[in-house]
Amino acid sequence: MDPLHQRHATTPPYRAWLIGLIAAVFLIAANMAWLNPNPGFKVYRTHPTIPLFWQYNPDAGVEILTAAYFPEVFKSYRIRMDRPTYPAVAKGLALCIQAAAKPFSPLSDLEAAGLAYLAMKLAVYSLGILALFSLLSRYTGDRAAFIGCFLCFSHFVSIEYIAAFHTTELQFITPIFTLYLLQKLADNYSTPRNILFSVLIGVLMLCKPNYATYLAALAFFFLFKRRYLAVLASLAAHSLPMLAYLGYLKLLGMEYYSFNADYYKQGVWVIELFRQDYTQIFPLMLDSLGRFAHLSLEYYSIWIAVAIAGLALCRKTIPLPRHAWFLMLGIIVMTWVQMFFARQYSPHMPSDYAFLVFGLSGLALAHWADQSRFIERLVPLVLAAWIVCNTVHFLHLPWVHPIDQAHRSEEKLSQRLDMAVNPENYTAEDHEWWRKQEQ
């Protein structure tokens, strides 16, 4: 038996503990208002006096309106048209919640959508952490996998978005789902399974277009495994949800729109640059690499060093195929490529390979704990300190009571709601209000 597994004859209920972690992270996020997380920002209050689930992300208002009034809302707010999966699922759940609550206390479309969105987030996080545990445990053992999952899902980005009306958490969860499906496919390959799993990945891309891990996996199987037909089949199948969505919009008389491509010029800016002066691409790439390294250090902090130690240990103890390391390296490279083309340098952008850094860190900590009783007792304290530090990350001083924090005016919120419900009363310029903000 591997020495990593020898000291624990009975397996603790790691999966139950991980679900407990998600509940704890959700509880912290629900009460974020008490930490004064975004000084100066006008918060979206879910309740005028109870600071529970208050929203501190500027996109939260558009996101919940999109879910509450999907798909008609795209006549007013096109910002989320290229990310329909979350709003569609939340809308379906909201209808069920409204039907169940109607005999007792009827809920408005916005109230039901808010509850549905939170339930959906809990489901995504729970499935994500269990999928990561399944992936890691088969290679590193249960305890190492548990530590890696704990580190990954108690990060401040995870805490920030678990109760937020947004899609940012998919930056680190989509790669987990993608690799989980890839592992299942590798365990038992068949063309129908390839098509099914690729369609599911296509649905994920309609939640948030996060392609780094998927493209790295395709390149790996194309270059190293020479599964040319399988790769082409996957590419074609993953496009089916997008084609179905485009057809759906066509039936509704709507034209597809990508806010990120139009407004932020994501991806488009590279084409425009090549037309003007392609030589500028090289200094921009060097600058981007530096920013990618800096953001990675900020996101992972000391765990990069621990992961390197885990990598050295992994090469000795885990019988991974030699080519598997190229897949891991490819995911890191593609994470940078995606950041470069998106031209988005936000704190969450390096999180695509969080499963790798925290997975290797978990392996290192579990190994050291097996070698030393002192470290074994220290690991729970390290994990507790980690979640505390990531919670305190949101605390800003001087502290401001939630009721005294700036908030969105009721008049403005009512106007945005009316715009979503009655788009015919507003001009095209009114519907694209975000352009005015940049003028």
C-alpha positions as CSV (number, residue, x, y, z in Angstrom):
1,M,0.0,0.0,0.0
2,D,1.2,3.5,-0.7
3,P,2.6,5.1,2.4
4,L,0.2,8.0,1.8
5,H,-2.7,5.7,2.7
6,Q,-1.2,3.5,5.4
7,R,-1.9,5.4,8.5
8,H,-5.7,5.7,8.1
9,A,-7.5,2.3,8.1
10,T,-10.9,3.9,8.1
11,T,-11.7,6.7,5.6
12,P,-13.1,9.9,7.2
13,P,-16.3,11.2,5.6
14,Y,-14.4,13.7,3.4
15,R,-17.2,14.3,1.0
16,A,-19.6,15.3,3.8
17,W,-16.9,17.6,5.2
18,L,-16.5,19.2,1.8
19,I,-20.2,19.9,1.5
20,G,-20.0,21.4,5.0
21,L,-17.2,23.6,3.7
22,I,-19.4,24.8,0.9
23,A,-22.1,25.6,3.4
24,A,-19.6,27.6,5.5
25,V,-18.3,29.5,2.5
26,F,-21.9,30.3,1.5
27,L,-22.7,31.5,5.0
28,I,-19.7,33.9,4.9
29,A,-20.7,35.2,1.5
30,A,-24.3,35.7,2.6
31,N,-23.1,38.0,5.4
32,M,-20.5,39.8,3.3
33,A,-22.1,43.2,4.1
34,W,-20.7,43.1,7.6
35,L,-17.1,43.2,6.3
36,N,-17.6,46.4,4.3
37,P,-16.2,44.6,1.2
38,N,-16.4,47.3,-1.4
39,P,-16.1,50.8,0.1
40,G,-17.7,53.5,-2.0
41,F,-19.7,51.1,-4.1
42,K,-23.4,51.5,-4.2
43,V,-24.6,48.1,-3.0
44,Y,-27.6,46.3,-4.4
45,R,-29.7,45.6,-1.3
46,T,-31.8,42.4,-1.4
47,H,-33.7,43.7,1.6
48,P,-33.7,47.3,2.8
49,T,-32.8,46.6,6.4
50,I,-31.5,43.0,6.6
51,P,-27.9,42.8,5.2
52,L,-28.2,39.3,3.9
53,F,-27.0,38.3,0.4
54,W,-26.4,42.0,-0.5
55,Q,-24.7,42.3,-3.9
56,Y,-21.4,44.1,-4.2
57,N,-20.6,43.3,-7.9
58,P,-21.6,46.0,-10.4
59,D,-23.0,43.4,-12.8
60,A,-25.3,41.8,-10.2
61,G,-28.3,44.0,-11.2
62,V,-28.1,43.1,-14.9
63,E,-27.5,39.4,-14.1
64,I,-30.6,39.0,-11.9
65,L,-32.8,40.9,-14.3
66,T,-31.6,38.6,-17.1
67,A,-32.6,35.6,-15.0
68,A,-35.9,37.0,-13.9
69,Y,-37.1,38.0,-17.4
70,F,-35.2,35.6,-19.6
71,P,-35.3,35.6,-22.6
72,E,-37.5,38.7,-23.3
73,V,-35.0,40.8,-21.3
74,F,-32.5,40.6,-24.3
75,K,-34.7,43.3,-26.0
76,S,-33.5,45.6,-23.2
77,Y,-30.3,44.2,-21.9
78,R,-28.1,42.4,-24.4
79,I,-25.1,42.3,-22.0
80,R,-25.7,38.7,-21.0
81,M,-26.9,37.4,-24.3
82,D,-23.7,35.4,-24.9
83,R,-24.1,33.7,-21.5
84,P,-27.6,32.3,-21.4
85,T,-27.1,29.1,-19.4
86,Y,-27.2,30.6,-15.9
87,P,-30.2,32.8,-16.6
88,A,-32.1,30.0,-18.4
89,V,-31.5,27.6,-15.5
90,A,-32.3,30.2,-12.9
91,K,-35.5,31.1,-14.8
92,G,-36.6,27.5,-14.8
93,L,-36.0,27.1,-11.1
94,A,-37.7,30.4,-10.4
95,L,-40.9,29.2,-12.1
96,C,-40.8,26.1,-9.9
97,I,-40.2,28.1,-6.7
98,Q,-43.1,30.5,-7.6
99,A,-45.4,27.6,-8.2
100,A,-44.5,26.0,-4.8
101,A,-44.7,29.3,-2.9
102,K,-48.0,30.5,-4.5
103,P,-50.4,28.9,-2.0
104,F,-48.4,30.4,0.9
105,S,-46.7,33.6,-0.1
106,P,-46.6,34.6,-3.7
107,L,-43.2,35.7,-4.9
108,S,-42.3,38.3,-7.5
109,D,-40.3,37.4,-10.6
110,L,-37.2,39.0,-9.0
111,E,-37.6,37.4,-5.6
112,A,-38.0,33.9,-7.2
113,A,-35.1,34.5,-9.5
114,G,-32.9,35.5,-6.6
115,L,-33.7,32.4,-4.6
116,A,-33.3,30.3,-7.7
117,Y,-29.9,31.8,-8.5
118,L,-28.6,31.1,-5.0
119,A,-29.8,27.5,-5.1
120,M,-28.1,27.1,-8.5
121,K,-24.9,28.5,-7.1
122,L,-25.0,26.0,-4.2
123,A,-25.5,23.2,-6.7
124,V,-22.7,24.3,-9.0
125,Y,-20.2,24.7,-6.0
126,S,-21.3,21.3,-4.5
127,L,-20.9,19.5,-7.7
128,G,-17.6,21.3,-8.5
129,I,-16.0,20.4,-5.2
130,L,-17.1,16.7,-5.4
131,A,-15.9,16.5,-9.0
132,L,-12.5,17.9,-7.9
133,F,-12.3,15.5,-5.0
134,S,-13.0,12.6,-7.4
135,L,-10.3,13.7,-9.8
136,L,-7.6,14.3,-7.2
137,S,-8.3,11.3,-4.9
138,R,-7.7,8.7,-7.6
139,Y,-4.1,10.0,-7.9
140,T,-3.2,11.6,-4.6
141,G,-5.3,9.8,-2.0
142,D,-8.4,11.0,-0.1
143,R,-6.7,13.1,2.5
144,A,-4.5,15.0,0.0
145,A,-7.5,15.5,-2.2
146,F,-9.5,16.9,0.7
147,I,-6.8,19.4,1.5
148,G,-6.5,20.4,-2.2
149,C,-10.3,20.9,-2.4
150,F,-10.4,22.9,0.8
151,L,-7.7,25.3,-0.4
152,C,-9.3,25.7,-3.7
153,F,-12.9,26.4,-2.6
154,S,-12.0,28.5,0.4
155,H,-10.0,31.0,-1.7
156,F,-11.3,34.6,-1.6
157,V,-12.5,34.4,-5.2
158,S,-14.6,31.3,-4.3
159,I,-16.0,33.1,-1.3
160,E,-16.8,36.3,-3.2
161,Y,-18.9,34.6,-5.9
162,I,-20.7,31.7,-4.3
163,A,-23.6,34.0,-3.3
164,A,-23.1,36.6,-6.1
165,F,-25.4,37.1,-9.1
166,H,-22.5,36.4,-11.5
167,T,-20.6,33.8,-13.4
168,T,-17.0,34.5,-12.3
169,E,-16.6,31.3,-10.2
170,L,-16.7,29.3,-13.5
171,Q,-13.2,30.6,-14.1
172,F,-11.9,27.9,-11.8
173,I,-14.9,25.5,-11.7
174,T,-15.3,25.0,-15.5
175,P,-11.8,23.5,-15.8
176,I,-12.8,21.0,-13.0
177,F,-15.9,19.9,-14.8
178,T,-14.1,19.7,-18.1
179,L,-11.3,17.5,-16.7
180,Y,-13.8,15.4,-14.8
181,L,-15.7,14.7,-18.1
182,L,-12.4,14.1,-19.8
183,Q,-11.3,11.6,-17.2
184,K,-14.6,9.7,-17.5
185,L,-14.2,9.6,-21.2
186,A,-10.7,8.4,-21.0
187,D,-11.8,5.6,-18.6
188,N,-14.3,4.3,-21.0
189,Y,-14.1,5.9,-24.5
190,S,-16.9,5.7,-27.0
191,T,-18.0,8.1,-29.7
192,P,-21.5,8.6,-28.2
193,R,-19.9,9.4,-24.8
194,N,-17.5,11.8,-26.5
195,I,-20.4,13.6,-28.2
196,L,-22.5,13.7,-25.0
197,F,-19.6,15.0,-22.9
198,S,-18.7,17.5,-25.6
199,V,-22.2,18.8,-25.7
200,L,-22.1,19.3,-21.9
201,I,-18.9,21.3,-22.3
202,G,-20.6,23.4,-25.0
203,V,-23.4,24.1,-22.4
204,L,-20.7,25.2,-19.9
205,M,-19.2,27.6,-22.5
206,L,-22.6,29.2,-22.7
207,C,-22.4,29.8,-19.0
208,K,-19.1,31.6,-19.4
209,P,-16.8,31.2,-22.4
210,N,-13.8,29.7,-20.6
211,Y,-11.9,27.7,-23.2
212,A,-8.4,27.4,-21.8
213,T,-8.7,23.8,-20.3
214,Y,-10.9,22.5,-23.1
215,L,-8.5,23.7,-25.9
216,A,-5.5,22.4,-24.0
217,A,-7.2,19.0,-23.8
218,L,-8.0,19.0,-27.5
219,A,-4.4,19.9,-28.4
220,F,-3.1,17.2,-26.1
221,F,-5.2,14.5,-27.7
222,F,-4.5,15.8,-31.2
223,L,-0.7,16.1,-30.8
224,F,0.2,13.3,-28.3
225,K,-2.6,10.7,-28.6
226,R,-3.3,11.4,-32.3
227,R,-7.0,11.0,-31.8
228,Y,-7.8,13.2,-34.8
229,L,-11.4,12.0,-35.4
230,A,-12.3,12.1,-31.7
231,V,-11.0,15.7,-31.4
232,L,-12.9,16.8,-34.5
233,A,-16.1,15.1,-33.2
234,S,-15.7,16.9,-29.9
235,L,-15.3,20.2,-31.5
236,A,-18.4,19.7,-33.7
237,A,-20.5,18.4,-30.8
238,H,-19.5,21.2,-28.4
239,S,-20.8,23.6,-31.0
240,L,-24.3,22.1,-31.0
241,P,-25.6,24.1,-27.9
242,M,-24.5,27.3,-29.5
243,L,-26.1,26.4,-32.8
244,A,-29.3,25.5,-30.9
245,Y,-29.2,28.8,-29.0
246,L,-28.7,30.8,-32.2
247,G,-31.7,29.0,-33.7
248,Y,-33.7,29.8,-30.6
249,L,-32.9,33.5,-30.8
250,K,-33.8,33.4,-34.5
251,L,-37.3,32.0,-33.6
252,L,-37.7,34.9,-31.1
253,G,-36.7,37.4,-33.8
254,M,-33.5,38.4,-32.0
255,E,-29.9,38.8,-33.3
256,Y,-27.1,37.3,-31.3
257,Y,-24.8,39.8,-29.6
258,S,-21.5,39.5,-27.7
259,F,-21.0,42.3,-25.3
260,N,-17.4,41.3,-24.6
261,A,-16.5,41.3,-28.3
262,D,-18.3,44.5,-29.1
263,Y,-17.6,46.6,-26.0
264,Y,-14.3,45.2,-24.6
265,K,-13.0,44.0,-28.0
266,Q,-12.0,40.7,-26.5
267,G,-10.3,38.6,-29.2
268,V,-11.2,41.2,-31.8
269,W,-8.5,43.6,-30.7
270,V,-5.8,41.2,-31.9
271,I,-7.2,41.1,-35.4
272,E,-7.4,44.9,-35.5
273,L,-3.8,45.1,-34.2
274,F,-2.5,42.8,-37.0
275,R,-4.2,45.0,-39.6
276,Q,-2.5,48.1,-38.2
277,D,0.9,47.0,-37.0
278,Y,1.5,43.4,-36.2
279,T,5.0,44.1,-34.7
280,Q,3.3,45.5,-31.7
281,I,2.1,42.1,-30.7
282,F,5.5,41.0,-29.4
283,P,6.0,43.7,-26.7
284,L,2.3,43.2,-25.7
285,M,2.9,39.5,-25.3
286,L,5.9,40.1,-23.0
287,D,3.9,42.6,-21.0
288,S,1.0,40.1,-20.7
289,L,3.3,37.4,-19.5
290,G,4.6,39.6,-16.8
291,R,1.1,40.5,-15.7
292,F,0.1,36.9,-15.8
293,A,3.0,35.9,-13.5
294,H,2.2,38.7,-11.2
295,L,-1.5,37.8,-11.0
296,S,-0.7,34.2,-10.5
297,L,1.6,35.1,-7.5
298,E,-1.2,37.2,-6.1
299,Y,-3.8,34.4,-6.5
300,Y,-1.8,31.5,-5.2
301,S,0.7,33.2,-2.9
302,I,2.8,30.7,-0.9
303,W,1.0,27.8,-2.4
304,I,3.0,28.0,-5.6
305,A,6.1,27.0,-3.6
306,V,4.2,24.3,-1.8
307,A,2.9,23.0,-5.2
308,I,6.4,22.8,-6.6
309,A,7.3,20.6,-3.6
310,G,4.2,18.6,-4.3
311,L,5.2,18.3,-8.0
312,A,8.6,16.8,-7.0
313,L,6.8,14.4,-4.8
314,C,4.2,13.6,-7.4
315,R,6.8,12.6,-10.0
316,K,8.1,10.0,-7.5
317,T,4.9,8.6,-6.1
318,I,2.1,8.9,-8.7
319,P,2.4,6.8,-11.9
320,L,1.1,9.4,-14.3
321,P,1.8,8.9,-18.0
322,R,4.6,11.1,-19.2
323,H,2.4,12.9,-21.6
324,A,0.0,13.9,-18.8
325,W,2.5,16.5,-17.7
326,F,2.3,18.2,-21.1
327,L,-1.5,18.4,-20.6
328,M,-1.0,20.2,-17.2
329,L,1.6,22.6,-18.8
330,G,-0.7,23.1,-21.7
331,I,-3.5,24.2,-19.4
332,I,-1.3,26.8,-17.7
333,V,-0.1,28.1,-21.1
334,M,-3.6,28.3,-22.5
335,T,-4.7,30.1,-19.3
336,W,-2.2,32.9,-20.2
337,V,-3.3,32.8,-23.9
338,Q,-6.9,33.2,-22.9
339,M,-6.0,36.1,-20.7
340,F,-4.0,37.7,-23.4
341,F,-6.7,37.5,-26.1
342,A,-9.4,38.6,-23.6
343,R,-7.2,41.4,-22.5
344,Q,-8.6,41.0,-19.0
345,Y,-6.3,41.2,-16.1
346,S,-8.5,40.6,-13.1
347,P,-7.5,38.7,-9.9
348,H,-9.6,35.6,-10.9
349,M,-8.1,35.2,-14.4
350,P,-5.2,32.8,-13.4
351,S,-7.6,30.5,-11.5
352,D,-8.1,28.1,-14.4
353,Y,-5.2,25.9,-13.1
354,A,-6.2,26.3,-9.4
355,F,-7.0,22.5,-9.3
356,L,-3.4,21.9,-10.2
357,V,-1.7,24.3,-7.7
358,F,-4.0,23.4,-4.8
359,G,-4.1,19.7,-5.7
360,L,-0.3,19.5,-5.6
361,S,-0.2,21.5,-2.4
362,G,-2.6,19.1,-0.9
363,L,-0.4,16.2,-1.9
364,A,2.6,17.9,-0.3
365,L,0.8,18.7,3.0
366,A,-0.6,15.2,3.2
367,H,2.8,13.7,2.6
368,W,4.5,15.8,5.2
369,A,1.7,15.0,7.7
370,D,2.4,11.3,7.2
371,Q,6.0,11.9,8.0
372,S,5.5,14.0,11.1
373,R,2.9,14.0,13.9
374,F,3.6,17.7,14.5
375,I,2.7,18.6,10.9
376,E,-0.3,16.3,11.0
377,R,-1.7,18.3,13.9
378,L,-0.6,21.5,12.2
379,V,-2.5,20.9,9.0
380,P,-6.0,21.6,10.4
381,L,-4.7,24.9,11.8
382,V,-3.2,25.8,8.4
383,L,-6.6,25.2,6.8
384,A,-8.4,27.2,9.4
385,A,-6.0,30.1,9.1
386,W,-6.4,29.9,5.3
387,I,-10.2,30.4,5.3
388,V,-9.9,33.1,8.0
389,C,-7.3,35.0,5.9
390,N,-9.5,34.7,2.8
391,T,-12.5,36.0,4.8
392,V,-10.6,38.9,6.3
393,H,-9.5,39.7,2.7
394,F,-12.9,41.5,2.3
395,L,-12.7,43.5,5.5
396,H,-12.0,47.2,4.9
397,L,-11.3,49.8,7.5
398,P,-12.6,52.2,8.7
399,W,-15.5,49.9,9.2
400,V,-18.9,51.0,8.0
401,H,-22.2,49.5,9.3
402,P,-24.1,47.8,6.4
403,I,-27.1,50.2,6.8
404,D,-24.8,53.2,6.4
405,Q,-23.1,51.9,3.3
406,A,-24.0,53.6,0.0
407,H,-26.7,51.8,-1.9
408,R,-28.5,52.0,-5.2
409,S,-31.4,54.4,-5.3
410,E,-34.9,52.9,-5.5
411,E,-35.7,55.3,-8.3
412,K,-32.8,54.0,-10.4
413,L,-33.6,50.4,-9.7
414,S,-37.2,50.9,-10.6
415,Q,-36.2,52.5,-13.9
416,R,-33.9,49.6,-14.7
417,L,-36.7,47.1,-13.9
418,D,-39.2,49.0,-16.0
419,M,-36.7,49.0,-18.9
420,A,-36.5,45.2,-18.7
421,V,-40.3,44.7,-18.4
422,N,-41.3,47.5,-20.9
423,P,-38.5,47.8,-23.5
424,E,-40.8,49.4,-26.0
425,N,-40.9,52.6,-23.8
426,Y,-37.2,53.3,-24.3
427,T,-35.0,54.2,-27.2
428,A,-32.1,52.2,-28.5
429,E,-29.7,54.6,-26.8
430,D,-31.5,54.0,-23.5
431,H,-31.0,50.3,-23.8
432,E,-27.3,50.7,-24.3
433,W,-26.8,52.9,-21.3
434,W,-23.4,51.4,-20.6
435,R,-21.9,53.2,-23.6
436,K,-22.9,56.6,-22.1
437,Q,-21.0,55.8,-18.9
438,E,-17.7,55.6,-20.9
439,Q,-18.2,58.9,-22.8
